Amino acid sequence: MELKLKKPIAFFDLETTGTNVSKDRIVEIAILKVFPNGNKESYTWRVNPEMDIPKAVSEIHGITNEMVANEPTFKELAPKVYALIKDSDLAGFNSNRFDIPLLAEELLRADIDFDLKKALAVDVQTIFHKKEKRTLEAAYKFYCGKELKDAHSAAADTNATYEVLKSQLDTYEDLENDIAFLSEFSSHRDFADFAGFIGFNKDGAEVFAFGKYKGSLVSDIMDTDSGYFGWLLNADFPLYTKKVLTRIRLQKLNTKI
């Protein structure tokens, strides 16, 4: 079943130096952009992460320090990446929890103001786990009847994810062929930031989703404990989380003017 699209959707996958969204870097990125008319564009770039790739990580995705030493940095590639995805919804495998947050961090480091307010995000892994609870290789075998060759290469994983989503729509009658529905179905919880530190209460106001002020309004804590806000901005939190906190603070200041 082909996807019913109102706008392009960019399937993407990252290979990285590790799993820390705040600190780790991209070493390979693949993007498969699918248009409403069915046309597709596919791009894959190796990236110099400007930091060491641990041996244990290289053993997983097969990309070594030597292989990326002469590749462009992400900052050099960022304008091309952003141009591809800025008009698109996004999709991936475990993308809501990892790929999108890390990509957002990399774009912000490259001085590109990445904001997903107008984009929907479909996490194919979440759909799979809610339905079958397996890995991407198992999903590809289960839904598509194929063996996933070159697993953990960004291009192979990206194309497999695209095929799995189409097959999921064929398999489950209750899955609507609609990106808004799939985005809602594949989301775990609703957060203001990608990493899940800032959530929403039942009234749609931002609240802390962690720590000693969990469940408290962010705007209230800014008034009662300004030192906590300062600590958050200087601590090792993702740049996008800090961007959200700064936005809330500016909104609060503007309402007082």
PyMOL commands that set and color helices and strands:
alter all, ss='L'
color gray80, all
select helices_A, chain A and resi 55-61+65-68+74-85+95-109+124-131+136-144+154-171+179-185+218-224+226-234+239-256
alter helices_A, ss='H'
color red, helices_A
select strands_A, chain A and resi 9-16+26-34+40-46+89-92+121-123+198-200+206-208
alter strands_A, ss='S'
color yellow, strands_A
deselect
rebuild
show_as cartoon
